[in-house]
Amino acid sequence: MAAMKPRTSDGPLEVSQEGRGIILRVPLEGGGRLVVEMTEDEAKTLAKELQVALVE
């Protein structure tokens, strides 16, 4: 029987330009990653909304 190891995130938050899209990779608690592809306009909107959330 294999040793049980605690699940950890799969690395840091990453953002990269791939083709015409922007790829966001977010490590999840419990392991794995959430991968989201968005357009440049969507990324700008997300950045604005995050700024608003940080101010509140």
N, C-alpha and C positions, 0 to 999 in steps of 0.2 A: 504494500500500500504506500502510495506517495505521501510525502510530508505535506501537511496543510500549511500554506503560507498566507499571510494576510494580503488581501487585494489592495493595491495602491493605484494611484492615478498613473496614466501612461505618459508622463512627461509634462512639460509646461504648456501653457496656453500658447497657441501658434496662430499666426495670420500670414497667408501667403497669396500672391497673385499667380493664378494658374489659368492660362488662356485668357479668356475675356471675363472670368469671374474671380471673386475674392473668396478664399477658403479660410474658414475659421474652425480651429480644432480646440475644443474645450475638454480638459480632463474631467471625468466624473467621479464623484465619491463612490467607492466600491469597485472602481476599475472601469476601463473602457474610455472611449472618447465620444463626444458629440461633434459631428462634422456638419457644418452648414456652409452652403455655397450661396453667395449673394452678389448682386451687381454693385457697381461703384456707388450708385445713388442710394441703394439700400444700406450700404456700409456707412455713408455719410449721415443718413437718417438715424441709424443705430448709434453712431458716435454722439449726435446731438442729444438723443434721448438719455444716453448714459451720463452725459454732462449734467442734464437736468436732475437726474436721480441723485447724483453726487452732491448737488447743491442743497437738496431738500433734507 
